Amino acid sequence: MVFERKMLTNGDPDDEEEEEEDMVDPLETIRSKCEQTEHCVHLKERLETCEARVGARSSTEEECTEELFDFLHARDHCVAHKLFHNVK
């Protein structure tokens, strides 16, 4: 009887888990938007071109580290300007 009252007053514990699943991380949303900006699209294309070139060779010392860092820097720069407007 006490358990049933708790269920009625507190709600079903499974409902809380479902609410958490519906939450969207604002960082991921902003990153997706920033990746679509002209500057980030250009740098992402350079990264993908480099990855394709390196993947096509059987043995190479080339890595795409510079292209990766350039893309991440540009994306994070964009995110930094937009993220804190969404934080409450």
PDB file of N, CA, C and O in Angstrom:
ATOM      1  N   MET A   1       0.821  -1.191   0.000  1.00  0.00           N
ATOM      2  CA  MET A   1       0.000   0.000   0.000  1.00  0.00           C
ATOM      3  C   MET A   1       0.871   1.264   0.000  1.00  0.00           C
ATOM      4  O   MET A   1       0.591   2.216  -0.728  1.00  0.00           O
ATOM      5  N   VAL A   2       1.910   1.263   0.808  1.00  0.00           N
ATOM      6  CA  VAL A   2       2.802   2.419   0.861  1.00  0.00           C
ATOM      7  C   VAL A   2       3.516   2.597  -0.483  1.00  0.00           C
ATOM      8  O   VAL A   2       3.683   3.717  -0.967  1.00  0.00           O
ATOM      9  N   PHE A   3       3.931   1.481  -1.072  1.00  0.00           N
ATOM     10  CA  PHE A   3       4.611   1.535  -2.362  1.00  0.00           C
ATOM     11  C   PHE A   3       3.706   2.145  -3.426  1.00  0.00           C
ATOM     12  O   PHE A   3       4.152   2.945  -4.248  1.00  0.00           O
ATOM     13  N   GLU A   4       2.418   1.756  -3.403  1.00  0.00           N
ATOM     14  CA  GLU A   4       1.484   2.295  -4.392  1.00  0.00           C
ATOM     15  C   GLU A   4       1.310   3.793  -4.220  1.00  0.00           C
ATOM     16  O   GLU A   4       1.204   4.513  -5.213  1.00  0.00           O
ATOM     17  N   ARG A   5       1.278   4.282  -2.986  1.00  0.00           N
ATOM     18  CA  ARG A   5       1.156   5.726  -2.754  1.00  0.00           C
ATOM     19  C   ARG A   5       2.383   6.459  -3.268  1.00  0.00           C
ATOM     20  O   ARG A   5       2.271   7.532  -3.861  1.00  0.00           O
ATOM     21  N   LYS A   6       3.559   5.874  -3.039  1.00  0.00           N
ATOM     22  CA  LYS A   6       4.776   6.503  -3.540  1.00  0.00           C
ATOM     23  C   LYS A   6       4.740   6.590  -5.059  1.00  0.00           C
ATOM     24  O   LYS A   6       5.150   7.592  -5.645  1.00  0.00           O
ATOM     25  N   MET A   7       4.248   5.537  -5.683  1.00  0.00           N
ATOM     26  CA  MET A   7       4.153   5.541  -7.135  1.00  0.00           C
ATOM     27  C   MET A   7       3.201   6.636  -7.605  1.00  0.00           C
ATOM     28  O   MET A   7       3.461   7.296  -8.612  1.00  0.00           O
ATOM     29  N   LEU A   8       2.106   6.831  -6.884  1.00  0.00           N
ATOM     30  CA  LEU A   8       1.149   7.844  -7.290  1.00  0.00           C
ATOM     31  C   LEU A   8       1.679   9.253  -7.050  1.00  0.00           C
ATOM     32  O   LEU A   8       1.453  10.150  -7.863  1.00  0.00           O
ATOM     33  N   THR A   9       2.386   9.450  -5.934  1.00  0.00           N
ATOM     34  CA  THR A   9       2.858  10.800  -5.638  1.00  0.00           C
ATOM     35  C   THR A   9       4.163  11.129  -6.351  1.00  0.00           C
ATOM     36  O   THR A   9       4.371  12.268  -6.768  1.00  0.00           O
ATOM     37  N   ASN A  10       5.038  10.145  -6.493  1.00  0.00           N
ATOM     38  CA  ASN A  10       6.342  10.407  -7.090  1.00  0.00           C
ATOM     39  C   ASN A  10       6.389  10.116  -8.581  1.00  0.00           C
ATOM     40  O   ASN A  10       7.300  10.578  -9.269  1.00  0.00           O
ATOM     41  N   GLY A  11       5.453   9.382  -9.078  1.00  0.00           N
ATOM     42  CA  GLY A  11       5.474   9.024 -10.484  1.00  0.00           C
ATOM     43  C   GLY A  11       6.289   7.774 -10.720  1.00  0.00           C
ATOM     44  O   GLY A  11       6.933   7.259  -9.806  1.00  0.00           O
ATOM     45  N   ASP A  12       6.260   7.301 -11.917  1.00  0.00           N
ATOM     46  CA  ASP A  12       6.980   6.087 -12.275  1.00  0.00           C
ATOM     47  C   ASP A  12       8.449   6.427 -12.489  1.00  0.00           C
ATOM     48  O   ASP A  12       8.753   7.381 -13.205  1.00  0.00           O
ATOM     49  N   PRO A  13       9.373   5.671 -11.885  1.00  0.00           N
ATOM     50  CA  PRO A  13      10.801   5.971 -12.071  1.00  0.00           C
ATOM     51  C   PRO A  13      11.247   5.876 -13.521  1.00  0.00           C
ATOM     52  O   PRO A  13      12.213   6.531 -13.912  1.00  0.00           O
ATOM     53  N   ASP A  14      10.567   5.077 -14.317  1.00  0.00           N
ATOM     54  CA  ASP A  14      10.937   4.954 -15.720  1.00  0.00           C
ATOM     55  C   ASP A  14      10.656   6.238 -16.492  1.00  0.00           C
ATOM     56  O   ASP A  14      11.318   6.512 -17.493  1.00  0.00           O
ATOM     57  N   ASP A  15       9.683   7.031 -16.040  1.00  0.00           N
ATOM     58  CA  ASP A  15       9.374   8.293 -16.712  1.00  0.00           C
ATOM     59  C   ASP A  15      10.566   9.244 -16.657  1.00  0.00           C
ATOM     60  O   ASP A  15      10.817   9.976 -17.614  1.00  0.00           O
ATOM     61  N   GLU A  16      11.300   9.240 -15.546  1.00  0.00           N
ATOM     62  CA  GLU A  16      12.449  10.113 -15.414  1.00  0.00           C
ATOM     63  C   GLU A  16      13.540   9.744 -16.417  1.00  0.00           C
ATOM     64  O   GLU A  16      14.194  10.627 -16.972  1.00  0.00           O
ATOM     65  N   GLU A  17      13.735   8.464 -16.648  1.00  0.00           N
ATOM     66  CA  GLU A  17      14.744   8.023 -17.604  1.00  0.00           C
ATOM     67  C   GLU A  17      14.379   8.451 -19.016  1.00  0.00           C
ATOM     68  O   GLU A  17      15.252   8.837 -19.793  1.00  0.00           O
ATOM     69  N   GLU A  18      13.103   8.387 -19.352  1.00  0.00           N
ATOM     70  CA  GLU A  18      12.676   8.790 -20.688  1.00  0.00           C
ATOM     71  C   GLU A  18      12.900  10.279 -20.905  1.00  0.00           C
ATOM     72  O   GLU A  18      13.270  10.692 -22.004  1.00  0.00           O
ATOM     73  N   GLU A  19      12.682  11.089 -19.876  1.00  0.00           N
ATOM     74  CA  GLU A  19      12.903  12.522 -20.010  1.00  0.00           C
ATOM     75  C   GLU A  19      14.373  12.812 -20.260  1.00  0.00           C
ATOM     76  O   GLU A  19      14.698  13.701 -21.047  1.00  0.00           O
ATOM     77  N   GLU A  20      15.262  12.086 -19.611  1.00  0.00           N
ATOM     78  CA  GLU A  20      16.685  12.300 -19.806  1.00  0.00           C
ATOM     79  C   GLU A  20      17.114  11.940 -21.220  1.00  0.00           C
ATOM     80  O   GLU A  20      18.017  12.578 -21.762  1.00  0.00           O
ATOM     81  N   GLU A  21      16.504  10.953 -21.821  1.00  0.00           N
ATOM     82  CA  GLU A  21      16.857  10.557 -23.178  1.00  0.00           C
ATOM     83  C   GLU A  21      16.473  11.621 -24.188  1.00  0.00           C
ATOM     84  O   GLU A  21      17.116  11.737 -25.231  1.00  0.00           O
ATOM     85  N   ASP A  22      15.439  12.400 -23.901  1.00  0.00           N
ATOM     86  CA  ASP A  22      14.968  13.419 -24.828  1.00  0.00           C
ATOM     87  C   ASP A  22      15.846  14.667 -24.800  1.00  0.00           C
ATOM     88  O   ASP A  22      15.765  15.498 -25.705  1.00  0.00           O
ATOM     89  N   MET A  23      16.673  14.806 -23.788  1.00  0.00           N
ATOM     90  CA  MET A  23      17.517  15.993 -23.692  1.00  0.00           C
ATOM     91  C   MET A  23      18.578  15.968 -24.790  1.00  0.00           C
ATOM     92  O   MET A  23      19.146  14.923 -25.108  1.00  0.00           O
ATOM     93  N   VAL A  24      18.827  17.134 -25.353  1.00  0.00           N
ATOM     94  CA  VAL A  24      19.816  17.272 -26.418  1.00  0.00           C
ATOM     95  C   VAL A  24      20.953  18.135 -25.897  1.00  0.00           C
ATOM     96  O   VAL A  24      20.723  19.193 -25.311  1.00  0.00           O
ATOM     97  N   ASP A  25      22.160  17.687 -26.111  1.00  0.00           N
ATOM     98  CA  ASP A  25      23.334  18.433 -25.681  1.00  0.00           C
ATOM     99  C   ASP A  25      23.495  19.658 -26.580  1.00  0.00           C
ATOM    100  O   ASP A  25      23.665  19.510 -27.790  1.00  0.00           O
ATOM    101  N   PRO A  26      23.444  20.866 -26.011  1.00  0.00           N
ATOM    102  CA  PRO A  26      23.567  22.061 -26.853  1.00  0.00           C
ATOM    103  C   PRO A  26      24.923  22.149 -27.547  1.00  0.00           C
ATOM    104  O   PRO A  26      25.024  22.739 -28.623  1.00  0.00           O
ATOM    105  N   LEU A  27      25.958  21.579 -26.957  1.00  0.00           N
ATOM    106  CA  LEU A  27      27.273  21.603 -27.582  1.00  0.00           C
ATOM    107  C   LEU A  27      27.250  20.854 -28.908  1.00  0.00           C
ATOM    108  O   LEU A  27      27.795  21.332 -29.903  1.00  0.00           O
ATOM    109  N   GLU A  28      26.618  19.680 -28.927  1.00  0.00           N
ATOM    110  CA  GLU A  28      26.548  18.896 -30.164  1.00  0.00           C
ATOM    111  C   GLU A  28      25.732  19.632 -31.232  1.00  0.00           C
ATOM    112  O   GLU A  28      26.083  19.606 -32.412  1.00  0.00           O
ATOM    113  N   THR A  29      24.659  20.279 -30.821  1.00  0.00           N
ATOM    114  CA  THR A  29      23.827  21.024 -31.767  1.00  0.00           C
ATOM    115  C   THR A  29      24.605  22.174 -32.389  1.00  0.00           C
ATOM    116  O   THR A  29      24.552  22.388 -33.600  1.00  0.00           O
ATOM    117  N   ILE A  30      25.322  22.909 -31.560  1.00  0.00           N
ATOM    118  CA  ILE A  30      26.091  24.058 -32.061  1.00  0.00           C
ATOM    119  C   ILE A  30      27.249  23.579 -32.925  1.00  0.00           C
ATOM    120  O   ILE A  30      27.562  24.204 -33.939  1.00  0.00           O
ATOM    121  N   ARG A  31      27.891  22.476 -32.537  1.00  0.00           N
ATOM    122  CA  ARG A  31      28.978  21.941 -33.369  1.00  0.00           C
ATOM    123  C   ARG A  31      28.470  21.591 -34.762  1.00  0.00           C
ATOM    124  O   ARG A  31      29.131  21.875 -35.761  1.00  0.00           O
ATOM    125  N   SER A  32      27.293  20.975 -34.823  1.00  0.00           N
ATOM    126  CA  SER A  32      26.720  20.614 -36.123  1.00  0.00           C
ATOM    127  C   SER A  32      26.470  21.853 -36.970  1.00  0.00           C
ATOM    128  O   SER A  32      26.752  21.855 -38.168  1.00  0.00           O
ATOM    129  N   LYS A  33      25.945  22.902 -36.356  1.00  0.00           N
ATOM    130  CA  LYS A  33      25.691  24.142 -37.099  1.00  0.00           C
ATOM    131  C   LYS A  33      26.997  24.786 -37.551  1.00  0.00           C
ATOM    132  O   LYS A  33      27.095  25.285 -38.671  1.00  0.00           O
ATOM    133  N   CYS A  34      27.995  24.772 -36.678  1.00  0.00           N
ATOM    134  CA  CYS A  34      29.273  25.396 -37.031  1.00  0.00           C
ATOM    135  C   CYS A  34      29.977  24.625 -38.141  1.00  0.00           C
ATOM    136  O   CYS A  34      30.669  25.225 -38.964  1.00  0.00           O
ATOM    137  N   GLU A  35      29.814  23.319 -38.175  1.00  0.00           N
ATOM    138  CA  GLU A  35      30.439  22.519 -39.229  1.00  0.00           C
ATOM    139  C   GLU A  35      29.855  22.845 -40.597  1.00  0.00           C
ATOM    140  O   GLU A  35      30.461  22.521 -41.619  1.00  0.00           O
ATOM    141  N   GLN A  36      28.702  23.474 -40.631  1.00  0.00           N
ATOM    142  CA  GLN A  36      28.065  23.816 -41.898  1.00  0.00           C
ATOM    143  C   GLN A  36      28.434  25.209 -42.402  1.00  0.00           C
ATOM    144  O   GLN A  36      28.007  25.608 -43.485  1.00  0.00           O
ATOM    145  N   THR A  37      29.224  25.954 -41.625  1.00  0.00           N
ATOM    146  CA  THR A  37      29.653  27.271 -42.080  1.00  0.00           C
ATOM    147  C   THR A  37      30.666  27.110 -43.212  1.00  0.00           C
ATOM    148  O   THR A  37      31.309  26.069 -43.345  1.00  0.00           O
ATOM    149  N   GLU A  38      30.793  28.143 -44.009  1.00  0.00           N
ATOM    150  CA  GLU A  38      31.646  28.079 -45.200  1.00  0.00           C
ATOM    151  C   GLU A  38      33.098  27.730 -44.864  1.00  0.00           C
ATOM    152  O   GLU A  38      33.713  26.895 -45.527  1.00  0.00           O
ATOM    153  N   HIS A  39      33.630  28.366 -43.846  1.00  0.00           N
ATOM    154  CA  HIS A  39      35.031  28.144 -43.470  1.00  0.00           C
ATOM    155  C   HIS A  39      35.249  26.700 -43.018  1.00  0.00           C
ATOM    156  O   HIS A  39      36.223  26.065 -43.421  1.00  0.00           O
ATOM    157  N   CYS A  40      34.347  26.180 -42.181  1.00  0.00           N
ATOM    158  CA  CYS A  40      34.498  24.812 -41.682  1.00  0.00           C
ATOM    159  C   CYS A  40      34.281  23.783 -42.794  1.00  0.00           C
ATOM    160  O   CYS A  40      34.950  22.750 -42.816  1.00  0.00           O
ATOM    161  N   VAL A  41      33.363  24.053 -43.703  1.00  0.00           N
ATOM    162  CA  VAL A  41      33.121  23.133 -44.815  1.00  0.00           C
ATOM    163  C   VAL A  41      34.386  23.017 -45.666  1.00  0.00           C
ATOM    164  O   VAL A  41      34.764  21.923 -46.086  1.00  0.00           O
ATOM    165  N   HIS A  42      35.028  24.143 -45.913  1.00  0.00           N
ATOM    166  CA  HIS A  42      36.268  24.140 -46.705  1.00  0.00           C
ATOM    167  C   HIS A  42      37.352  23.308 -46.008  1.00  0.00           C
ATOM    168  O   HIS A  42      38.024  22.498 -46.647  1.00  0.00           O
ATOM    169  N   LEU A  43      37.516  23.511 -44.710  1.00  0.00           N
ATOM    170  CA  LEU A  43      38.555  22.780 -43.976  1.00  0.00           C
ATOM    171  C   LEU A  43      38.209  21.294 -43.839  1.00  0.00           C
ATOM    172  O   LEU A  43      39.098  20.443 -43.831  1.00  0.00           O
ATOM    173  N   LYS A  44      36.931  20.993 -43.734  1.00  0.00           N
ATOM    174  CA  LYS A  44      36.519  19.581 -43.660  1.00  0.00           C
ATOM    175  C   LYS A  44      36.787  18.882 -44.992  1.00  0.00           C
ATOM    176  O   LYS A  44      37.186  17.718 -45.015  1.00  0.00           O
ATOM    177  N   GLU A  45      36.573  19.579 -46.082  1.00  0.00           N
ATOM    178  CA  GLU A  45      36.870  19.016 -47.407  1.00  0.00           C
ATOM    179  C   GLU A  45      38.366  18.744 -47.548  1.00  0.00           C
ATOM    180  O   GLU A  45      38.762  17.711 -48.087  1.00  0.00           O
ATOM    181  N   ARG A  46      39.196  19.667 -47.067  1.00  0.00           N
ATOM    182  CA  ARG A  46      40.651  19.444 -47.102  1.00  0.00           C
ATOM    183  C   ARG A  46      41.035  18.221 -46.265  1.00  0.00           C
ATOM    184  O   ARG A  46      41.892  17.437 -46.673  1.00  0.00           O
ATOM    185  N   LEU A  47      40.411  18.056 -45.107  1.00  0.00           N
ATOM    186  CA  LEU A  47      40.682  16.904 -44.253  1.00  0.00           C
ATOM    187  C   LEU A  47      40.269  15.610 -44.938  1.00  0.00           C
ATOM    188  O   LEU A  47      41.021  14.635 -44.931  1.00  0.00           O
ATOM    189  N   GLU A  48      39.084  15.594 -45.528  1.00  0.00           N
ATOM    190  CA  GLU A  48      38.600  14.389 -46.207  1.00  0.00           C
ATOM    191  C   GLU A  48      39.463  14.052 -47.418  1.00  0.00           C
ATOM    192  O   GLU A  48      39.706  12.876 -47.687  1.00  0.00           O
ATOM    193  N   THR A  49      39.931  15.061 -48.152  1.00  0.00           N
ATOM    194  CA  THR A  49      40.825  14.837 -49.291  1.00  0.00           C
ATOM    195  C   THR A  49      42.131  14.208 -48.823  1.00  0.00           C
ATOM    196  O   THR A  49      42.641  13.274 -49.442  1.00  0.00           O
ATOM    197  N   CYS A  50      42.662  14.728 -47.731  1.00  0.00           N
ATOM    198  CA  CYS A  50      43.901  14.187 -47.182  1.00  0.00           C
ATOM    199  C   CYS A  50      43.700  12.746 -46.730  1.00  0.00           C
ATOM    200  O   CYS A  50      44.536  11.884 -47.003  1.00  0.00           O
ATOM    201  N   GLU A  51      42.594  12.483 -46.040  1.00  0.00           N
ATOM    202  CA  GLU A  51      42.325  11.120 -45.570  1.00  0.00           C
ATOM    203  C   GLU A  51      42.178  10.153 -46.737  1.00  0.00           C
ATOM    204  O   GLU A  51      42.636   9.013 -46.659  1.00  0.00           O
ATOM    205  N   ALA A  52      41.545  10.598 -47.817  1.00  0.00           N
ATOM    206  CA  ALA A  52      41.398   9.747 -48.996  1.00  0.00           C
ATOM    207  C   ALA A  52      42.760   9.478 -49.632  1.00  0.00           C
ATOM    208  O   ALA A  52      43.047   8.353 -50.042  1.00  0.00           O
ATOM    209  N   ARG A  53      43.586  10.499 -49.713  1.00  0.00           N
ATOM    210  CA  ARG A  53      44.915  10.357 -50.303  1.00  0.00           C
ATOM    211  C   ARG A  53      45.771   9.393 -49.476  1.00  0.00           C
ATOM    212  O   ARG A  53      46.438   8.522 -50.035  1.00  0.00           O
ATOM    213  N   VAL A  54      45.756   9.543 -48.164  1.00  0.00           N
ATOM    214  CA  VAL A  54      46.541   8.673 -47.289  1.00  0.00           C
ATOM    215  C   VAL A  54      45.979   7.250 -47.301  1.00  0.00           C
ATOM    216  O   VAL A  54      46.740   6.283 -47.276  1.00  0.00           O
ATOM    217  N   GLY A  55      44.681   7.124 -47.338  1.00  0.00           N
ATOM    218  CA  GLY A  55      44.058   5.798 -47.356  1.00  0.00           C
ATOM    219  C   GLY A  55      44.304   5.044 -48.654  1.00  0.00           C
ATOM    220  O   GLY A  55      44.259   3.814 -48.669  1.00  0.00           O
ATOM    221  N   ALA A  56      44.562   5.754 -49.733  1.00  0.00           N
ATOM    222  CA  ALA A  56      44.771   5.122 -51.031  1.00  0.00           C
ATOM    223  C   ALA A  56      46.180   4.552 -51.175  1.00  0.00           C
ATOM    224  O   ALA A  56      46.431   3.728 -52.055  1.00  0.00           O
ATOM    225  N   ARG A  57      47.081   4.980 -50.330  1.00  0.00           N
ATOM    226  CA  ARG A  57      48.470   4.509 -50.422  1.00  0.00           C
ATOM    227  C   ARG A  57      48.695   3.364 -49.443  1.00  0.00           C
ATOM    228  O   ARG A  57      48.162   3.353 -48.333  1.00  0.00           O
ATOM    229  N   SER A  58      49.498   2.403 -49.883  1.00  0.00           N
ATOM    230  CA  SER A  58      49.766   1.259 -49.016  1.00  0.00           C
ATOM    231  C   SER A  58      50.784   1.597 -47.937  1.00  0.00           C
ATOM    232  O   SER A  58      50.680   1.109 -46.811  1.00  0.00           O
ATOM    233  N   SER A  59      51.757   2.419 -48.266  1.00  0.00           N
ATOM    234  CA  SER A  59      52.725   2.836 -47.252  1.00  0.00           C
ATOM    235  C   SER A  59      53.074   4.300 -47.476  1.00  0.00           C
ATOM    236  O   SER A  59      53.536   4.691 -48.548  1.00  0.00           O
ATOM    237  N   THR A  60      52.842   5.098 -46.441  1.00  0.00           N
ATOM    238  CA  THR A  60      53.146   6.525 -46.528  1.00  0.00           C
ATOM    239  C   THR A  60      53.431   7.046 -45.126  1.00  0.00           C
ATOM    240  O   THR A  60      52.924   6.525 -44.133  1.00  0.00           O
ATOM    241  N   GLU A  61      54.234   8.061 -45.073  1.00  0.00           N
ATOM    242  CA  GLU A  61      54.519   8.702 -43.798  1.00  0.00           C
ATOM    243  C   GLU A  61      53.604   9.905 -43.574  1.00  0.00           C
ATOM    244  O   GLU A  61      53.614  10.510 -42.502  1.00  0.00           O
ATOM    245  N   GLU A  62      52.825  10.240 -44.577  1.00  0.00           N
ATOM    246  CA  GLU A  62      51.949  11.404 -44.473  1.00  0.00           C
ATOM    247  C   GLU A  62      50.822  11.127 -43.485  1.00  0.00           C
ATOM    248  O   GLU A  62      50.251  10.037 -43.455  1.00  0.00           O
ATOM    249  N   GLU A  63      50.521  12.122 -42.694  1.00  0.00           N
ATOM    250  CA  GLU A  63      49.392  12.070 -41.782  1.00  0.00           C
ATOM    251  C   GLU A  63      48.547  13.318 -42.018  1.00  0.00           C
ATOM    252  O   GLU A  63      49.016  14.287 -42.615  1.00  0.00           O
ATOM    253  N   CYS A  64      47.353  13.295 -41.569  1.00  0.00           N
ATOM    254  CA  CYS A  64      46.447  14.433 -41.772  1.00  0.00           C
ATOM    255  C   CYS A  64      46.270  15.232 -40.491  1.00  0.00           C
ATOM    256  O   CYS A  64      45.213  15.821 -40.263  1.00  0.00           O
ATOM    257  N   THR A  65      47.282  15.253 -39.671  1.00  0.00           N
ATOM    258  CA  THR A  65      47.191  15.925 -38.376  1.00  0.00           C
ATOM    259  C   THR A  65      46.951  17.420 -38.537  1.00  0.00           C
ATOM    260  O   THR A  65      46.104  17.990 -37.848  1.00  0.00           O
ATOM    261  N   GLU A  66      47.681  18.052 -39.429  1.00  0.00           N
ATOM    262  CA  GLU A  66      47.524  19.495 -39.622  1.00  0.00           C
ATOM    263  C   GLU A  66      46.112  19.840 -40.086  1.00  0.00           C
ATOM    264  O   GLU A  66      45.510  20.794 -39.591  1.00  0.00           O
ATOM    265  N   GLU A  67      45.589  19.077 -41.022  1.00  0.00           N
ATOM    266  CA  GLU A  67      44.244  19.323 -41.534  1.00  0.00           C
ATOM    267  C   GLU A  67      43.195  19.102 -40.441  1.00  0.00           C
ATOM    268  O   GLU A  67      42.223  19.850 -40.338  1.00  0.00           O
ATOM    269  N   LEU A  68      43.408  18.064 -39.630  1.00  0.00           N
ATOM    270  CA  LEU A  68      42.477  17.788 -38.543  1.00  0.00           C
ATOM    271  C   LEU A  68      42.474  18.925 -37.533  1.00  0.00           C
ATOM    272  O   LEU A  68      41.409  19.388 -37.125  1.00  0.00           O
ATOM    273  N   PHE A  69      43.655  19.379 -37.126  1.00  0.00           N
ATOM    274  CA  PHE A  69      43.738  20.466 -36.164  1.00  0.00           C
ATOM    275  C   PHE A  69      43.163  21.759 -36.719  1.00  0.00           C
ATOM    276  O   PHE A  69      42.518  22.510 -35.987  1.00  0.00           O
ATOM    277  N   ASP A  70      43.385  22.032 -37.999  1.00  0.00           N
ATOM    278  CA  ASP A  70      42.812  23.232 -38.609  1.00  0.00           C
ATOM    279  C   ASP A  70      41.291  23.196 -38.560  1.00  0.00           C
ATOM    280  O   ASP A  70      40.651  24.192 -38.223  1.00  0.00           O
ATOM    281  N   PHE A  71      40.714  22.043 -38.898  1.00  0.00           N
ATOM    282  CA  PHE A  71      39.260  21.905 -38.872  1.00  0.00           C
ATOM    283  C   PHE A  71      38.718  22.037 -37.449  1.00  0.00           C
ATOM    284  O   PHE A  71      37.756  22.770 -37.219  1.00  0.00           O
ATOM    285  N   LEU A  72      39.325  21.335 -36.498  1.00  0.00           N
ATOM    286  CA  LEU A  72      38.844  21.393 -35.114  1.00  0.00           C
ATOM    287  C   LEU A  72      38.986  22.796 -34.530  1.00  0.00           C
ATOM    288  O   LEU A  72      38.122  23.251 -33.780  1.00  0.00           O
ATOM    289  N   HIS A  73      40.065  23.473 -34.870  1.00  0.00           N
ATOM    290  CA  HIS A  73      40.261  24.836 -34.381  1.00  0.00           C
ATOM    291  C   HIS A  73      39.168  25.769 -34.914  1.00  0.00           C
ATOM    292  O   HIS A  73      38.601  26.562 -34.163  1.00  0.00           O
ATOM    293  N   ALA A  74      38.881  25.669 -36.192  1.00  0.00           N
ATOM    294  CA  ALA A  74      37.861  26.531 -36.797  1.00  0.00           C
ATOM    295  C   ALA A  74      36.483  26.231 -36.207  1.00  0.00           C
ATOM    296  O   ALA A  74      35.722  27.149 -35.900  1.00  0.00           O
ATOM    297  N   ARG A  75      36.168  24.963 -36.052  1.00  0.00           N
ATOM    298  CA  ARG A  75      34.864  24.588 -35.489  1.00  0.00           C
ATOM    299  C   ARG A  75      34.740  25.049 -34.040  1.00  0.00           C
ATOM    300  O   ARG A  75      33.713  25.605 -33.652  1.00  0.00           O
ATOM    301  N   ASP A  76      35.771  24.823 -33.245  1.00  0.00           N
ATOM    302  CA  ASP A  76      35.724  25.212 -31.843  1.00  0.00           C
ATOM    303  C   ASP A  76      35.707  26.726 -31.669  1.00  0.00           C
ATOM    304  O   ASP A  76      35.110  27.238 -30.722  1.00  0.00           O
ATOM    305  N   HIS A  77      36.359  27.439 -32.576  1.00  0.00           N
ATOM    306  CA  HIS A  77      36.319  28.899 -32.542  1.00  0.00           C
ATOM    307  C   HIS A  77      34.882  29.381 -32.753  1.00  0.00           C
ATOM    308  O   HIS A  77      34.415  30.282 -32.056  1.00  0.00           O
ATOM    309  N   CYS A  78      34.202  28.789 -33.696  1.00  0.00           N
ATOM    310  CA  CYS A  78      32.800  29.125 -33.964  1.00  0.00           C
ATOM    311  C   CYS A  78      31.932  28.765 -32.762  1.00  0.00           C
ATOM    312  O   CYS A  78      31.075  29.549 -32.352  1.00  0.00           O
ATOM    313  N   VAL A  79      32.152  27.588 -32.203  1.00  0.00           N
ATOM    314  CA  VAL A  79      31.358  27.114 -31.063  1.00  0.00           C
ATOM    315  C   VAL A  79      31.556  28.035 -29.861  1.00  0.00           C
ATOM    316  O   VAL A  79      30.595  28.344 -29.156  1.00  0.00           O
ATOM    317  N   ALA A  80      32.769  28.469 -29.625  1.00  0.00           N
ATOM    318  CA  ALA A  80      33.064  29.298 -28.453  1.00  0.00           C
ATOM    319  C   ALA A  80      32.245  30.585 -28.453  1.00  0.00           C
ATOM    320  O   ALA A  80      31.852  31.070 -27.392  1.00  0.00           O
ATOM    321  N   HIS A  81      31.989  31.135 -29.624  1.00  0.00           N
ATOM    322  CA  HIS A  81      31.230  32.375 -29.702  1.00  0.00           C
ATOM    323  C   HIS A  81      29.732  32.163 -29.505  1.00  0.00           C
ATOM    324  O   HIS A  81      29.019  33.105 -29.157  1.00  0.00           O
ATOM    325  N   LYS A  82      29.249  30.951 -29.720  1.00  0.00           N
ATOM    326  CA  LYS A  82      27.804  30.700 -29.668  1.00  0.00           C
ATOM    327  C   LYS A  82      27.355  29.923 -28.437  1.00  0.00           C
ATOM    328  O   LYS A  82      26.203  30.044 -28.020  1.00  0.00           O
ATOM    329  N   LEU A  83      28.227  29.143 -27.861  1.00  0.00           N
ATOM    330  CA  LEU A  83      27.826  28.210 -26.804  1.00  0.00           C
ATOM    331  C   LEU A  83      27.303  28.910 -25.562  1.00  0.00           C
ATOM    332  O   LEU A  83      26.262  28.516 -25.035  1.00  0.00           O
ATOM    333  N   PHE A  84      27.977  29.912 -25.091  1.00  0.00           N
ATOM    334  CA  PHE A  84      27.612  30.505 -23.811  1.00  0.00           C
ATOM    335  C   PHE A  84      26.358  31.364 -23.867  1.00  0.00           C
ATOM    336  O   PHE A  84      25.849  31.787 -22.829  1.00  0.00           O
ATOM    337  N   HIS A  85      25.862  31.623 -25.055  1.00  0.00           N
ATOM    338  CA  HIS A  85      24.570  32.294 -25.178  1.00  0.00           C
ATOM    339  C   HIS A  85      23.436  31.329 -24.841  1.00  0.00           C
ATOM    340  O   HIS A  85      22.337  31.761 -24.496  1.00  0.00           O
ATOM    341  N   ASN A  86      23.698  30.022 -24.938  1.00  0.00           N
ATOM    342  CA  ASN A  86      22.678  29.019 -24.667  1.00  0.00           C
ATOM    343  C   ASN A  86      22.722  28.480 -23.247  1.00  0.00           C
ATOM    344  O   ASN A  86      21.792  27.795 -22.821  1.00  0.00           O
ATOM    345  N   VAL A  87      23.769  28.770 -22.516  1.00  0.00           N
ATOM    346  CA  VAL A  87      23.925  28.259 -21.162  1.00  0.00           C
ATOM    347  C   VAL A  87      23.163  29.170 -20.212  1.00  0.00           C
ATOM    348  O   VAL A  87      23.263  30.395 -20.290  1.00  0.00           O
ATOM    349  N   LYS A  88      22.410  28.562 -19.324  1.00  0.00           N
ATOM    350  CA  LYS A  88      21.635  29.358 -18.364  1.00  0.00           C
ATOM    351  C   LYS A  88      22.189  29.189 -16.997  1.00  0.00           C
ATOM    352  O   LYS A  88      21.675  29.778 -16.046  1.00  0.00           O
TER     353      LYS A  88
END
